[in-house]
Amino acid sequence: MTQEILAELAALEEAYQQAPERDYEDLPDGDYTAYVYDGTVEKSKGSGRLQWKLTLRITGPKYRGRYAWYYRGLKEQEDLSRLKGDLNRLKLKLESITDLPELTKTKVRGMHISFRLKTGSDGFQRMYLGGPAPVPKGGEELEPSPF
């Protein structure tokens, strides 16, 4: 660790000591708009299955700047049917599944979309993608990511 970083940390000491502890709060069920901050095709850390992952940055109506993640498994035909439905709602066409990483990089990343969070009877919260959403007032200007 460099001296410069240590000096910057030392300058934060008083603020750190006075900051109240804050727990993470789940986003409540509801409708949101978001900016697709990032997207990738990757292996799930838990199961090792192939999945499509979108990192969303909320633009409204509440919780502006918060992150949410959307995952679509890519293992079985039912998963692929749902992926086609996701892409259709986003007004995108995919000729070949092997084109998904490039489509995500060139067309999906940077989109403004709508989504809904809903908790099922099993207690798990699920995300449902909507379609393209209008760019909110203020555009994509959000505070810098803490990550």
N, C-alpha and C positions, 0 to 999 in steps of 0.2 A: 504494500500500500504506500502510495506516495505521500510526501509531506503536505502537498497541496490538498489532497483529499482529506487528510487528517485535520488540516487547518479549517477546511469547510465544515467538517463534522463538528469540530469544536465550536464554531460560530453558531451551530444549531443547538448547542447544549441547553441553553435556558428555555428555548421553545419546546424542546423535547421533555424537559422536566415538568413543564406546565401543561403539556398536552394531555387531555383526558384519554383514557383507553376507550377504544371504539370497536365493537364487534362488527363483523361482516353481516349485512342484512340482505336476505334474498330479495330479488325483485318480486313485487306482488303480481298476481294474475292480472292480466289486462292487455290492452292493445298498445303497441309502441311503433315508432319509426326509428330507423337506424341507418348508419353508414357502414357498408361492408369494409371494415378496416383491413382485413386480411382473409385469405382463404387458401386452403391447401388440400391435397389428397395425401393421407398419411396412414400409418398403422396405429391402431388403438393401443394405448399404453397398457390397458387392462387385459383385453382379450387377444390382441394381436391382429384383429380383423382390419381390413381395409376400410377407411371411412373418409367422407368428405367433411371438412371442418371449416366453418366460417366464424371469424371473430367479428362481432358486431359492436359498434359504438353507438349508443342510444342518442338520438337527436331530439326526441320528444315523445309525448307531450311532457312527461315528467322524467326525472332521473337522467337528465342530459349529461353526457360524458361517461356514464357507467358502461361497462362491458357486459356482453352476453355472448354465449357460444352456442352454435348450432352444429349438430353432428348428424350425419346421415350414413348409416352403415352401408357397405357395398359388398355384401357377401352373397346374398341370395336373390333370386329373381324378383321377389316381393320388394326387397330393398331398392332394386334398380327401377321397378315400376314407380316407387315413391320418389326416387331421384328425378325421373322424367316428369312427374307431377310438380316437383319443386321448380325445375327449370321452366316448365310451361307457365307456372304462375309468375316467374320472373321474366317472361317473354323471351326466353332463350331457347335455341335449338342446339342439340348435340348430335352430330352425325355418328360418331364413334365414341365409345366409353374411354378409349385411349386419349381422346382430345379433352377430357375433363380438366386435367391440370392447366392446360393452356387457356381454355375457356374461362376458368376461374381467375387466372392471372390477368387476362386481357379484358374480360367483359363483366365478371361478377365483382371483383375487387373494385371499390370505388362507387358502387351502386348505392342509391338510397332506396331502402325497402321497408315494408311494414311486416310486423310479426305479432303473434299472439302467444302469451303464456297462459297455460291453463293447468291446474292441478287436477289429476284424475282421482277416481275413488280409491285407487291404491296408494294415494299420498304423494306420488311422484309428479313433479311439474314437467310439462312438456312444452316444446316450442313448435309453433306452426308458422311456416313462412307464408306471407301474403304475396303481394306483387310489388312492382316498383312504386315508390312513394315520391311525392314532390320534395324538392330540396327545401328544407325549412329555412325560415328567415334567419340570416346569419350564416347560411351555407354550412360548410364543413368545419368552420372554425371552432374547434373545441380546445379546452385546455390540454397541455401536453400530457401524454400518457405517463403514469407513474411507473410503468414497467420498462 
